[in-house]
Amino acid sequence: MSDTFKTIARFQYSTEAQIVKGRLETEGIQVYLSDDLTIDTNPLYSNLIGGVKLKVLSNQAEEAEKILSTIKKYSINDDGKSICCPNCKSEHIQLFSTIKDIKSFFAFIITFFVFVFPIYTKYKYKCEDCKTEFNLK
């Protein structure tokens, strides 16, 4: 039996990883999260260190990936329906944080040096197929 772990998924926040971890553990798969405490301490580090890594035993990786493929990972609206890209109509949409204006840049710099949670963050949706960024409003 191999005791080495294999990374099968990455998440921006530990809450997402915890949900998937629970699902895999109910199926009898041994799961380990890496870098979750670092990102819980300061979420701005998520992109820097590559997010929370979900790891499983190497001999259970194939089974875990099958289970993971059954979980819908894309964004839904308040009614529970998939969000569609306004450009290509794809449903492969993910929410992400962005630093594109001067206010969010300075907020990032301040929170980075003070080691606190972000005081100002902008969120957008991004289509994984055509890379279009948009808001729902």
The first five atom37 places (N, CA, C, CB, O) and aatype in JSON, in Angstrom:
{
  "aatype": [12, 15, 3, 16, 13, 11, 16, 9, 0, 1, 13, 5, 18, 15, 16, 6, 0, 5, 9, 19, 11, 7, 1, 10, 6, 16, 6, 7, 9, 5, 19, 18, 10, 15, 3, 3, 10, 16, 9, 3, 16, 2, 14, 10, 18, 15, 2, 10, 9, 7, 7, 19, 11, 10, 11, 19, 10, 15, 2, 5, 0, 6, 6, 0, 6, 11, 9, 10, 15, 16, 9, 11, 11, 18, 15, 9, 2, 3, 3, 7, 11, 15, 9, 4, 4, 14, 2, 4, 11, 15, 6, 8, 9, 5, 10, 13, 15, 16, 9, 11, 3, 9, 11, 15, 13, 13, 0, 13, 9, 9, 16, 13, 13, 19, 13, 19, 13, 14, 9, 18, 16, 11, 18, 11, 18, 11, 4, 6, 3, 4, 11, 16, 6, 13, 2, 10, 11],
  "atom_mask": [
    [1, 1, 1, 1, 1],
    [1, 1, 1, 1, 1],
    [1, 1, 1, 1, 1],
    [1, 1, 1, 1, 1],
    [1, 1, 1, 1, 1],
    [1, 1, 1, 1, 1],
    [1, 1, 1, 1, 1],
    [1, 1, 1, 1, 1],
    [1, 1, 1, 1, 1],
    [1, 1, 1, 1, 1],
    [1, 1, 1, 1, 1],
    [1, 1, 1, 1, 1],
    [1, 1, 1, 1, 1],
    [1, 1, 1, 1, 1],
    [1, 1, 1, 1, 1],
    [1, 1, 1, 1, 1],
    [1, 1, 1, 1, 1],
    [1, 1, 1, 1, 1],
    [1, 1, 1, 1, 1],
    [1, 1, 1, 1, 1],
    [1, 1, 1, 1, 1],
    [1, 1, 1, 0, 1],
    [1, 1, 1, 1, 1],
    [1, 1, 1, 1, 1],
    [1, 1, 1, 1, 1],
    [1, 1, 1, 1, 1],
    [1, 1, 1, 1, 1],
    [1, 1, 1, 0, 1],
    [1, 1, 1, 1, 1],
    [1, 1, 1, 1, 1],
    [1, 1, 1, 1, 1],
    [1, 1, 1, 1, 1],
    [1, 1, 1, 1, 1],
    [1, 1, 1, 1, 1],
    [1, 1, 1, 1, 1],
    [1, 1, 1, 1, 1],
    [1, 1, 1, 1, 1],
    [1, 1, 1, 1, 1],
    [1, 1, 1, 1, 1],
    [1, 1, 1, 1, 1],
    [1, 1, 1, 1, 1],
    [1, 1, 1, 1, 1],
    [1, 1, 1, 1, 1],
    [1, 1, 1, 1, 1],
    [1, 1, 1, 1, 1],
    [1, 1, 1, 1, 1],
    [1, 1, 1, 1, 1],
    [1, 1, 1, 1, 1],
    [1, 1, 1, 1, 1],
    [1, 1, 1, 0, 1],
    [1, 1, 1, 0, 1],
    [1, 1, 1, 1, 1],
    [1, 1, 1, 1, 1],
    [1, 1, 1, 1, 1],
    [1, 1, 1, 1, 1],
    [1, 1, 1, 1, 1],
    [1, 1, 1, 1, 1],
    [1, 1, 1, 1, 1],
    [1, 1, 1, 1, 1],
    [1, 1, 1, 1, 1],
    [1, 1, 1, 1, 1],
    [1, 1, 1, 1, 1],
    [1, 1, 1, 1, 1],
    [1, 1, 1, 1, 1],
    [1, 1, 1, 1, 1],
    [1, 1, 1, 1, 1],
    [1, 1, 1, 1, 1],
    [1, 1, 1, 1, 1],
    [1, 1, 1, 1, 1],
    [1, 1, 1, 1, 1],
    [1, 1, 1, 1, 1],
    [1, 1, 1, 1, 1],
    [1, 1, 1, 1, 1],
    [1, 1, 1, 1, 1],
    [1, 1, 1, 1, 1],
    [1, 1, 1, 1, 1],
    [1, 1, 1, 1, 1],
    [1, 1, 1, 1, 1],
    [1, 1, 1, 1, 1],
    [1, 1, 1, 0, 1],
    [1, 1, 1, 1, 1],
    [1, 1, 1, 1, 1],
    [1, 1, 1, 1, 1],
    [1, 1, 1, 1, 1],
    [1, 1, 1, 1, 1],
    [1, 1, 1, 1, 1],
    [1, 1, 1, 1, 1],
    [1, 1, 1, 1, 1],
    [1, 1, 1, 1, 1],
    [1, 1, 1, 1, 1],
    [1, 1, 1, 1, 1],
    [1, 1, 1, 1, 1],
    [1, 1, 1, 1, 1],
    [1, 1, 1, 1, 1],
    [1, 1, 1, 1, 1],
    [1, 1, 1, 1, 1],
    [1, 1, 1, 1, 1],
    [1, 1, 1, 1, 1],
    [1, 1, 1, 1, 1],
    [1, 1, 1, 1, 1],
    [1, 1, 1, 1, 1],
    [1, 1, 1, 1, 1],
    [1, 1, 1, 1, 1],
    [1, 1, 1, 1, 1],
    [1, 1, 1, 1, 1],
    [1, 1, 1, 1, 1],
    [1, 1, 1, 1, 1],
    [1, 1, 1, 1, 1],
    [1, 1, 1, 1, 1],
    [1, 1, 1, 1, 1],
    [1, 1, 1, 1, 1],
    [1, 1, 1, 1, 1],
    [1, 1, 1, 1, 1],
    [1, 1, 1, 1, 1],
    [1, 1, 1, 1, 1],
    [1, 1, 1, 1, 1],
    [1, 1, 1, 1, 1],
    [1, 1, 1, 1, 1],
    [1, 1, 1, 1, 1],
    [1, 1, 1, 1, 1],
    [1, 1, 1, 1, 1],
    [1, 1, 1, 1, 1],
    [1, 1, 1, 1, 1],
    [1, 1, 1, 1, 1],
    [1, 1, 1, 1, 1],
    [1, 1, 1, 1, 1],
    [1, 1, 1, 1, 1],
    [1, 1, 1, 1, 1],
    [1, 1, 1, 1, 1],
    [1, 1, 1, 1, 1],
    [1, 1, 1, 1, 1],
    [1, 1, 1, 1, 1],
    [1, 1, 1, 1, 1],
    [1, 1, 1, 1, 1],
    [1, 1, 1, 1, 1],
    [1, 1, 1, 1, 1],
    [1, 1, 1, 1, 1]
  ],
  "atom_positions": [
    [[0.84, -1.18, 0.0], [0.0, 0.0, 0.0], [0.88, 1.24, 0.0], [-0.95, 0.0, 1.21], [1.8, 1.35, 0.8]],
    [[0.6, 2.16, -0.89], [1.38, 3.37, -1.01], [0.83, 4.44, -0.06], [1.36, 3.89, -2.46], [-0.37, 4.69, -0.02]],
    [[1.73, 5.06, 0.7], [1.33, 6.11, 1.62], [1.65, 7.5, 1.09], [2.01, 5.92, 2.96], [1.7, 8.46, 1.85]],
    [[1.87, 7.62, -0.22], [2.13, 8.92, -0.8], [0.81, 9.56, -1.22], [3.1, 8.81, -2.0], [-0.13, 8.87, -1.62]],
    [[0.77, 10.87, -1.13], [-0.43, 11.61, -1.5], [-0.27, 12.23, -2.87], [-0.75, 12.68, -0.46], [0.84, 12.59, -3.28]],
    [[-1.38, 12.36, -3.57], [-1.4, 12.98, -4.89], [-2.42, 14.13, -4.87], [-1.75, 11.93, -6.01], [-3.54, 13.96, -4.38]],
    [[-2.02, 15.3, -5.39], [-2.93, 16.43, -5.47], [-3.89, 16.21, -6.63], [-2.15, 17.76, -5.65], [-3.47, 16.03, -7.77]],
    [[-5.2, 16.22, -6.33], [-6.19, 16.0, -7.39], [-7.02, 17.24, -7.68], [-7.1, 14.84, -7.02], [-7.72, 17.3, -8.7]],
    [[-6.95, 18.25, -6.79], [-7.73, 19.48, -7.02], [-7.13, 20.62, -6.22], [-9.22, 19.27, -6.62], [-6.44, 20.42, -5.22]],
    [[-7.4, 21.84, -6.7], [-6.98, 23.06, -6.01], [-8.19, 23.97, -5.89], [-5.81, 23.78, -6.77], [-9.03, 24.04, -6.79]],
    [[-8.27, 24.67, -4.76], [-9.39, 25.56, -4.49], [-8.87, 26.91, -4.01], [-10.36, 24.95, -3.46], [-7.83, 26.98, -3.36]],
    [[-9.6, 27.97, -4.32], [-9.17, 29.3, -3.9], [-9.35, 29.48, -2.4], [-9.94, 30.38, -4.66], [-8.53, 30.13, -1.75]],
    [[-10.4, 28.91, -1.84], [-10.68, 29.05, -0.41], [-10.85, 27.68, 0.24], [-11.93, 29.91, -0.18], [-11.25, 26.72, -0.42]],
    [[-10.55, 27.61, 1.53], [-10.61, 26.33, 2.22], [-12.04, 25.83, 2.4], [-9.94, 26.44, 3.58], [-12.25, 24.62, 2.53]],
    [[-13.02, 26.72, 2.42], [-14.4, 26.27, 2.58], [-14.84, 25.38, 1.42], [-15.35, 27.46, 2.7], [-15.55, 24.4, 1.61]],
    [[-14.41, 25.74, 0.21], [-14.72, 24.92, -0.96], [-14.06, 23.56, -0.82], [-14.25, 25.61, -2.26], [-14.67, 22.53, -1.1]],
    [[-12.81, 23.56, -0.39], [-12.07, 22.3, -0.23], [-12.68, 21.43, 0.86], [-10.6, 22.59, 0.09], [-12.7, 20.21, 0.73]],
    [[-13.17, 22.04, 1.93], [-13.77, 21.28, 3.03], [-15.03, 20.55, 2.58], [-14.09, 22.2, 4.21], [-15.28, 19.42, 3.0]],
    [[-15.81, 21.19, 1.72], [-17.03, 20.56, 1.21], [-16.69, 19.31, 0.4], [-17.84, 21.55, 0.36], [-17.3, 18.26, 0.58]],
    [[-15.72, 19.44, -0.5], [-15.32, 18.31, -1.33], [-14.64, 17.24, -0.47], [-14.37, 18.77, -2.45], [-14.84, 16.05, -0.7]],
    [[-13.86, 17.67, 0.5], [-13.21, 16.71, 1.41], [-14.26, 15.85, 2.11], [-12.35, 17.46, 2.45], [-14.11, 14.63, 2.2]],
    [[-15.32, 16.5, 2.61], [-16.39, 15.75, 3.28], [-17.05, 14.74, 2.36], [0.0, 0.0, 0.0], [-17.35, 13.62, 2.77]],
    [[-17.26, 15.14, 1.13], [-17.89, 14.24, 0.14], [-17.0, 13.02, -0.12], [-18.15, 14.98, -1.2], [-17.49, 11.89, -0.18]],
    [[-15.7, 13.25, -0.27], [-14.78, 12.15, -0.53], [-14.64, 11.23, 0.69], [-13.4, 12.68, -0.93], [-14.56, 10.01, 0.55]],
    [[-14.62, 11.82, 1.87], [-14.48, 11.01, 3.08], [-15.71, 10.13, 3.31], [-14.26, 11.91, 4.29], [-15.58, 9.03, 3.87]],
    [[-16.89, 10.58, 2.9], [-18.07, 9.73, 3.05], [-17.99, 8.51, 2.14], [-19.34, 10.53, 2.74], [-18.66, 7.51, 2.38]],
    [[-17.18, 8.6, 1.1], [-16.98, 7.47, 0.18], [-15.8, 6.6, 0.61], [-16.74, 7.98, -1.24], [-15.43, 5.66, -0.09]],
    [[-15.21, 6.9, 1.78], [-14.12, 6.08, 2.31], [-12.75, 6.43, 1.77], [0.0, 0.0, 0.0], [-11.83, 5.62, 1.86]],
    [[-12.59, 7.61, 1.23], [-11.3, 8.03, 0.68], [-10.59, 8.89, 1.71], [-11.49, 8.8, -0.66], [-11.17, 9.82, 2.27]],
    [[-9.32, 8.58, 1.94], [-8.52, 9.35, 2.89], [-8.07, 10.65, 2.21], [-7.3, 8.53, 3.4], [-7.45, 10.61, 1.15]],
    [[-8.38, 11.79, 2.83], [-8.13, 13.11, 2.23], [-7.27, 13.95, 3.15], [-9.46, 13.83, 1.92], [-7.41, 13.9, 4.38]],
    [[-6.38, 14.73, 2.55], [-5.52, 15.66, 3.28], [-5.56, 17.0, 2.56], [-4.05, 15.12, 3.38], [-5.43, 17.05, 1.34]],
    [[-5.75, 18.09, 3.32], [-5.72, 19.44, 2.74], [-4.39, 20.09, 3.06], [-6.89, 20.3, 3.28], [-3.9, 20.03, 4.19]],
    [[-3.81, 20.71, 2.06], [-2.53, 21.4, 2.22], [-2.73, 22.89, 1.99], [-1.48, 20.83, 1.24], [-3.46, 23.29, 1.09]],
    [[-2.08, 23.71, 2.8], [-2.1, 25.17, 2.73], [-3.44, 25.78, 3.11], [-1.74, 25.62, 1.34], [-3.65, 26.97, 2.86]],
    [[-4.35, 25.02, 3.7], [-5.64, 25.58, 4.09], [-5.52, 26.57, 5.24], [-6.6, 24.47, 4.47], [-6.21, 27.59, 5.24]],
    [[-4.67, 26.29, 6.21], [-4.53, 27.21, 7.34], [-3.84, 28.51, 6.94], [-3.74, 26.53, 8.46], [-4.16, 29.58, 7.47]],
    [[-2.92, 28.43, 6.02], [-2.25, 29.65, 5.53], [-3.26, 30.56, 4.84], [-1.11, 29.29, 4.55], [-3.26, 31.77, 5.07]],
    [[-4.1, 29.99, 4.02], [-5.09, 30.78, 3.29], [-6.2, 31.25, 4.22], [-5.68, 29.96, 2.13], [-6.74, 32.34, 4.01]],
    [[-6.54, 30.48, 5.25], [-7.51, 30.95, 6.24], [-6.96, 32.15, 7.01], [-7.89, 29.82, 7.21], [-7.72, 33.04, 7.41]],
    [[-5.67, 32.16, 7.23], [-5.04, 33.28, 7.93], [-5.07, 34.54, 7.09], [-3.6, 32.94, 8.31], [-5.39, 35.62, 7.6]],
    [[-4.74, 34.43, 5.82], [-4.78, 35.58, 4.91], [-5.19, 35.09, 3.52], [-3.39, 36.32, 4.87], [-4.36, 34.53, 2.81]],
    [[-6.45, 35.3, 3.14], [-6.95, 34.8, 1.85], [-6.22, 35.37, 0.63], [-8.41, 35.11, 1.74], [-6.28, 34.78, -0.45]],
    [[-5.55, 36.49, 0.79], [-4.83, 37.06, -0.35], [-3.66, 36.19, -0.8], [-4.34, 38.46, 0.0], [-3.16, 36.34, -1.91]],
    [[-3.21, 35.3, 0.06], [-2.1, 34.42, -0.3], [-2.53, 33.27, -1.21], [-1.48, 33.86, 0.96], [-1.68, 32.55, -1.73]],
    [[-3.82, 33.1, -1.4], [-4.33, 31.96, -2.16], [-3.72, 31.87, -3.56], [-5.84, 32.04, -2.27], [-3.2, 30.83, -3.95]],
    [[-3.77, 32.95, -4.3], [-3.2, 32.94, -5.65], [-1.69, 32.82, -5.62], [-3.6, 34.2, -6.42], [-1.08, 32.23, -6.52]],
    [[-1.07, 33.37, -4.58], [0.38, 33.34, -4.46], [0.91, 31.91, -4.28], [0.81, 34.2, -3.28], [1.91, 31.54, -4.9]],
    [[0.25, 31.12, -3.45], [0.76, 29.78, -3.17], [0.02, 28.67, -3.92], [0.69, 29.51, -1.69], [0.29, 27.49, -3.7]],
    [[-0.89, 29.06, -4.78], [-1.56, 28.05, -5.6], [-2.82, 27.47, -5.01], [0.0, 0.0, 0.0], [-3.27, 26.41, -5.44]],
    [[-3.4, 28.13, -4.03], [-4.66, 27.69, -3.46], [-4.52, 26.54, -2.48], [0.0, 0.0, 0.0], [-3.42, 26.08, -2.17]],
    [[-5.66, 26.09, -1.99], [-5.72, 24.94, -1.09], [-5.63, 23.68, -1.94], [-7.04, 24.95, -0.21], [-6.41, 23.51, -2.88]],
    [[-4.69, 22.81, -1.62], [-4.51, 21.57, -2.38], [-5.24, 20.43, -1.7], [-3.02, 21.23, -2.53], [-5.05, 20.18, -0.51]],
    [[-6.09, 19.74, -2.46], [-6.8, 18.57, -1.97], [-6.01, 17.36, -2.41], [-8.29, 18.52, -2.49], [-5.86, 17.1, -3.6]],
    [[-5.51, 16.6, -1.43], [-4.66, 15.44, -1.72], [-5.31, 14.17, -1.21], [-3.26, 15.61, -1.09], [-5.96, 14.16, -0.17]],
    [[-5.13, 13.11, -1.98], [-5.63, 11.79, -1.59], [-4.49, 10.8, -1.74], [-6.86, 11.37, -2.46], [-3.48, 11.07, -2.39]],
    [[-4.66, 9.63, -1.12], [-3.65, 8.58, -1.29], [-3.54, 8.2, -2.76], [-4.0, 7.32, -0.43], [-4.55, 8.14, -3.47]],
    [[-2.35, 7.97, -3.2], [-2.12, 7.67, -4.63], [-2.95, 6.51, -5.14], [-0.65, 7.37, -4.85], [-3.43, 6.53, -6.27]],
    [[-3.13, 5.49, -4.3], [-3.9, 4.32, -4.76], [-5.41, 4.59, -4.77], [-3.6, 3.13, -3.86], [-6.17, 3.76, -5.28]],
    [[-5.86, 5.73, -4.23], [-7.28, 6.09, -4.25], [-7.55, 7.27, -5.19], [-7.75, 6.43, -2.85], [-8.68, 7.74, -5.27]],
    [[-6.53, 7.75, -5.89], [-6.65, 8.95, -6.71], [-7.65, 8.77, -7.85], [-5.29, 9.32, -7.28], [-8.45, 9.68, -8.11]],
    [[-7.62, 7.66, -8.53], [-8.52, 7.44, -9.66], [-9.99, 7.45, -9.21], [-8.19, 6.11, -10.37], [-10.84, 8.07, -9.84]],
    [[-10.26, 6.75, -8.12], [-11.63, 6.71, -7.59], [-12.06, 8.11, -7.13], [-11.72, 5.71, -6.41], [-13.2, 8.51, -7.36]],
    [[-11.16, 8.86, -6.49], [-11.47, 10.21, -6.02], [-11.74, 11.15, -7.18], [-10.32, 10.75, -5.16], [-12.62, 12.0, -7.09]],
    [[-11.0, 11.02, -8.26], [-11.21, 11.87, -9.43], [-12.56, 11.59, -10.08], [-10.08, 11.67, -10.45], [-13.2, 12.51, -10.6]],
    [[-13.0, 10.34, -10.06], [-14.33, 10.0, -10.59], [-15.42, 10.68, -9.76], [-14.53, 8.47, -10.6], [-16.36, 11.25, -10.31]],
    [[-15.29, 10.61, -8.45], [-16.26, 11.25, -7.56], [-16.22, 12.76, -7.75], [-15.99, 10.88, -6.08], [-17.26, 13.42, -7.79]],
    [[-15.03, 13.3, -7.86], [-14.86, 14.74, -8.05], [-15.5, 15.22, -9.35], [-13.38, 15.1, -8.03], [-16.01, 16.34, -9.41]],
    [[-15.48, 14.4, -10.37], [-16.07, 14.78, -11.66], [-17.6, 14.85, -11.59], [-15.65, 13.79, -12.73], [-18.22, 15.49, -12.44]],
    [[-18.19, 14.2, -10.59], [-19.66, 14.25, -10.46], [-20.14, 15.51, -9.74], [-20.15, 13.03, -9.71], [-21.33, 15.82, -9.76]],
    [[-19.22, 16.22, -9.12], [-19.57, 17.43, -8.39], [-19.51, 18.62, -9.34], [-18.62, 17.65, -7.17], [-18.48, 18.85, -9.98]],
    [[-20.6, 19.36, -9.43], [-20.64, 20.52, -10.31], [-19.87, 21.66, -9.63], [-22.11, 20.95, -10.63], [-20.23, 22.09, -8.54]],
    [[-18.82, 22.14, -10.28], [-17.97, 23.14, -9.65], [-18.19, 24.55, -10.17], [-16.55, 22.76, -9.83], [-17.5, 25.48, -9.74]],
    [[-19.11, 24.73, -11.06], [-19.28, 26.05, -11.66], [-20.35, 26.85, -10.94], [-19.64, 25.92, -13.13], [-21.15, 26.3, -10.18]],
    [[-20.36, 28.14, -11.18], [-21.21, 29.09, -10.46], [-22.69, 28.96, -10.83], [-20.75, 30.5, -10.73], [-23.05, 28.67, -11.96]],
    [[-23.51, 29.2, -9.81], [-24.96, 29.23, -10.01], [-25.5, 30.54, -9.45], [-25.66, 28.0, -9.32], [-24.86, 31.17, -8.61]],
    [[-26.67, 30.95, -9.93], [-27.28, 32.18, -9.43], [-28.12, 31.88, -8.19], [-28.13, 32.84, -10.53], [-28.12, 30.76, -7.69]],
    [[-28.84, 32.9, -7.71], [-29.64, 32.74, -6.48], [-30.79, 31.76, -6.65], [-30.18, 34.07, -6.05], [-31.31, 31.25, -5.65]],
    [[-31.2, 31.48, -7.87], [-32.28, 30.53, -8.13], [-31.78, 29.1, -8.32], [-33.04, 30.96, -9.35], [-32.59, 28.2, -8.53]],
    [[-30.46, 28.89, -8.24], [-29.89, 27.56, -8.4], [-29.64, 27.17, -9.84], [0.0, 0.0, 0.0], [-29.35, 26.0, -10.11]],
    [[-29.75, 28.12, -10.76], [-29.51, 27.83, -12.18], [-28.1, 28.26, -12.55], [-30.55, 28.55, -13.07], [-27.56, 29.21, -11.99]],
    [[-27.51, 27.56, -13.5], [-26.15, 27.87, -13.94], [-26.07, 29.26, -14.56], [-25.67, 26.83, -14.95], [-26.98, 29.7, -15.27]],
    [[-24.97, 29.94, -14.27], [-24.73, 31.26, -14.85], [-24.11, 31.03, -16.23], [-23.79, 32.14, -13.94], [-23.19, 30.23, -16.38]],
    [[-24.61, 31.74, -17.23], [-24.12, 31.61, -18.59], [-23.26, 32.81, -18.98], [-25.29, 31.46, -19.57], [-23.53, 33.93, -18.55]],
    [[-22.25, 32.56, -19.77], [-21.39, 33.63, -20.29], [-22.2, 34.47, -21.28], [-20.12, 33.03, -20.97], [-22.87, 33.93, -22.15]],
    [[-22.14, 35.8, -21.16], [-22.87, 36.65, -22.1], [-22.27, 36.62, -23.51], [-22.9, 38.07, -21.59], [-22.94, 37.02, -24.47]],
    [[-21.04, 36.16, -23.63], [-20.36, 36.15, -24.93], [-20.58, 34.84, -25.69], [-18.87, 36.39, -24.73], [-21.03, 34.86, -26.84]],
    [[-20.26, 33.71, -25.05], [-20.31, 32.42, -25.76], [-21.4, 31.48, -25.23], [-18.97, 31.74, -25.67], [-21.56, 30.38, -25.76]],
    [[-22.14, 31.89, -24.2], [-23.23, 31.11, -23.6], [-22.77, 29.84, -22.89], [-24.24, 30.74, -24.67], [-23.57, 28.94, -22.63]],
    [[-21.49, 29.75, -22.58], [-20.95, 28.6, -21.86], [-21.39, 28.67, -20.4], [-19.4, 28.56, -21.97], [-21.65, 29.75, -19.87]],
    [[-21.48, 27.51, -19.75], [-21.81, 27.45, -18.33], [-20.57, 27.2, -17.48], [-22.85, 26.36, -18.08], [-20.7, 26.96, -16.28]],
    [[-19.39, 27.26, -18.05], [-18.14, 27.06, -17.31], [-17.68, 28.4, -16.75], [-17.04, 26.44, -18.22], [-16.7, 28.98, -17.23]],
    [[-18.38, 28.88, -15.74], [-18.15, 30.19, -15.16], [-17.65, 30.03, -13.73], [-19.44, 31.04, -15.19], [-18.18, 29.22, -12.97]],
    [[-16.63, 30.81, -13.37], [-16.11, 30.79, -12.01], [-16.01, 32.2, -11.46], [-14.74, 30.1, -11.96], [-15.74, 33.15, -12.2]],
    [[-16.24, 32.34, -10.16], [-16.11, 33.6, -9.47], [-14.66, 33.77, -9.04], [-17.07, 33.69, -8.26], [-14.05, 32.82, -8.53]],
    [[-14.1, 34.96, -9.23], [-12.73, 35.21, -8.79], [-12.61, 36.63, -8.29], [-11.73, 34.94, -9.93], [-13.42, 37.49, -8.65]],
    [[-11.6, 36.87, -7.47], [-11.35, 38.22, -6.98], [-10.34, 38.89, -7.9], [-10.83, 38.21, -5.51], [-9.48, 38.23, -8.49]],
    [[-10.45, 40.2, -8.01], [-9.61, 40.92, -8.95], [-9.05, 42.2, -8.32], [-10.39, 41.26, -10.2], [-9.68, 42.81, -7.46]],
    [[-7.89, 42.57, -8.77], [-7.27, 43.83, -8.34], [-6.98, 44.61, -9.61], [-5.95, 43.59, -7.49], [-5.89, 44.52, -10.18]],
    [[-7.97, 45.38, -10.05], [-7.8, 46.1, -11.31], [-7.96, 47.6, -11.18], [-8.78, 45.6, -12.31], [-7.63, 48.34, -12.11]],
    [[-8.46, 48.08, -10.03], [-8.55, 49.52, -9.88], [-7.64, 49.97, -8.74], [-10.02, 49.96, -9.61], [-7.13, 49.14, -7.99]],
    [[-7.44, 51.26, -8.62], [-6.47, 51.8, -7.66], [-6.89, 51.54, -6.22], [-6.29, 53.3, -7.88], [-6.04, 51.3, -5.36]],
    [[-8.19, 51.57, -5.96], [-8.68, 51.33, -4.6], [-8.37, 49.9, -4.14], [-10.2, 51.59, -4.53], [-7.9, 49.7, -3.02]],
    [[-8.63, 48.92, -4.99], [-8.36, 47.54, -4.6], [-6.86, 47.26, -4.54], [-9.03, 46.57, -5.58], [-6.42, 46.41, -3.77]],
    [[-6.06, 47.97, -5.36], [-4.6, 47.8, -5.31], [-4.05, 48.27, -3.97], [-3.93, 48.57, -6.46], [-3.27, 47.56, -3.34]],
    [[-4.46, 49.46, -3.52], [-3.98, 49.96, -2.24], [-4.49, 49.12, -1.08], [-4.4, 51.41, -2.05], [-3.77, 48.91, -0.1]],
    [[-5.7, 48.65, -1.17], [-6.22, 47.76, -0.13], [-5.4, 46.48, -0.07], [-7.71, 47.43, -0.39], [-5.12, 45.98, 1.02]],
    [[-5.0, 45.95, -1.22], [-4.16, 44.75, -1.25], [-2.81, 45.03, -0.59], [-3.95, 44.28, -2.7], [-2.35, 44.22, 0.23]],
    [[-2.18, 46.14, -0.92], [-0.87, 46.47, -0.36], [-0.95, 46.62, 1.16], [-0.33, 47.78, -0.99], [-0.11, 46.09, 1.89]],
    [[-1.97, 47.33, 1.64], [-2.12, 47.53, 3.08], [-2.35, 46.2, 3.79], [-3.28, 48.49, 3.38], [-1.68, 45.92, 4.79]],
    [[-3.26, 45.39, 3.3], [-3.55, 44.11, 3.97], [-2.38, 43.13, 3.85], [-4.8, 43.49, 3.38], [-2.21, 42.28, 4.72]],
    [[-1.6, 43.25, 2.8], [-0.43, 42.37, 2.63], [0.61, 42.66, 3.71], [0.19, 42.55, 1.23], [1.17, 41.73, 4.29]],
    [[0.87, 43.93, 3.98], [1.9, 44.28, 4.96], [1.42, 44.22, 6.4], [2.41, 45.67, 4.67], [2.23, 44.08, 7.31]],
    [[0.13, 44.31, 6.62], [-0.41, 44.28, 7.98], [-0.88, 42.87, 8.36], [-1.56, 45.28, 8.11], [-1.17, 42.6, 9.52]],
    [[-0.94, 41.98, 7.39], [-1.36, 40.59, 7.61], [-2.77, 40.49, 8.18], [-0.38, 39.89, 8.55], [-3.01, 39.79, 9.17]],
    [[-3.71, 41.19, 7.56], [-5.11, 41.13, 7.97], [-5.95, 40.7, 6.78], [-5.6, 42.5, 8.53], [-5.46, 40.6, 5.66]],
    [[-7.22, 40.45, 7.03], [-8.13, 40.09, 5.95], [-8.32, 41.28, 5.02], [-9.49, 39.63, 6.51], [-8.19, 42.42, 5.45]],
    [[-8.61, 41.04, 3.78], [-8.76, 42.14, 2.83], [-9.9, 43.09, 3.24], [-9.02, 41.6, 1.43], [-10.98, 42.65, 3.65]],
    [[-9.63, 44.39, 3.12], [-10.64, 45.37, 3.49], [-11.47, 45.8, 2.29], [-9.98, 46.59, 4.12], [-12.54, 46.39, 2.46]],
    [[-11.01, 45.5, 1.09], [-11.75, 45.85, -0.11], [-11.35, 44.89, -1.21], [-11.49, 47.34, -0.53], [-10.17, 44.78, -1.55]],
    [[-12.31, 44.2, -1.77], [-12.05, 43.25, -2.84], [-13.17, 43.33, -3.85], [-11.89, 41.81, -2.3], [-14.34, 43.43, -3.48]],
    [[-12.83, 43.28, -5.12], [-13.84, 43.24, -6.18], [-13.92, 41.81, -6.7], [-13.52, 44.25, -7.33], [-12.9, 41.13, -6.84]],
    [[-15.13, 41.38, -6.98], [-15.32, 40.04, -7.53], [-15.96, 40.14, -8.91], [-16.2, 39.19, -6.58], [-16.79, 41.01, -9.17]],
    [[-15.55, 39.25, -9.77], [-16.11, 39.16, -11.12], [-16.28, 37.69, -11.46], [-15.21, 39.88, -12.17], [-15.71, 36.81, -10.82]],
    [[-17.07, 37.45, -12.48], [-17.2, 36.11, -13.04], [-16.34, 36.03, -14.28], [-18.68, 35.77, -13.37], [-16.18, 37.02, -15.0]],
    [[-15.79, 34.85, -14.53], [-14.93, 34.66, -15.7], [-15.3, 33.35, -16.39], [-13.43, 34.67, -15.31], [-15.4, 32.31, -15.74]],
    [[-15.49, 33.43, -17.69], [-15.78, 32.24, -18.48], [-14.47, 31.5, -18.74], [-16.48, 32.62, -19.83], [-13.49, 32.09, -19.19]],
    [[-14.45, 30.22, -18.45], [-13.25, 29.43, -18.66], [-13.03, 29.08, -20.13], [-13.31, 28.17, -17.84], [-11.93, 28.69, -20.51]],
    [[-14.07, 29.21, -20.94], [-13.93, 28.87, -22.36], [-13.41, 30.05, -23.18], [-15.27, 28.42, -22.91], [-12.42, 29.91, -23.9]],
    [[-14.07, 31.21, -23.08], [-13.66, 32.36, -23.91], [-12.94, 33.44, -23.12], [-14.88, 32.98, -24.58], [-12.53, 34.45, -23.69]],
    [[-12.76, 33.24, -21.81], [-12.03, 34.14, -20.91], [-12.69, 35.51, -20.74], [-10.63, 34.34, -21.43], [-12.01, 36.46, -20.35]],
    [[-13.97, 35.63, -21.02], [-14.7, 36.87, -20.84], [-14.94, 37.1, -19.35], [-16.03, 36.84, -21.62], [-15.37, 36.2, -18.64]],
    [[-14.67, 38.32, -18.88], [-14.94, 38.71, -17.5], [-16.2, 39.56, -17.49], [-13.73, 39.47, -16.88], [-16.37, 40.44, -18.34]],
    [[-17.09, 39.3, -16.52], [-18.35, 40.05, -16.45], [-18.92, 40.03, -15.06], [-19.36, 39.5, -17.44], [-18.53, 39.21, -14.23]],
    [[-19.85, 40.95, -14.79], [-20.64, 41.01, -13.56], [-22.04, 40.53, -13.89], [-20.66, 42.45, -12.95], [-22.43, 40.51, -15.06]],
    [[-22.8, 40.14, -12.88], [-24.16, 39.68, -13.12], [-25.14, 40.83, -13.31], [-24.61, 38.8, -11.99], [-26.17, 40.66, -13.95]],
    [[-24.84, 41.97, -12.76], [-25.78, 43.1, -12.82], [-25.83, 43.75, -14.16], [-25.42, 44.12, -11.8], [-26.57, 44.71, -14.35]]
  ]
}
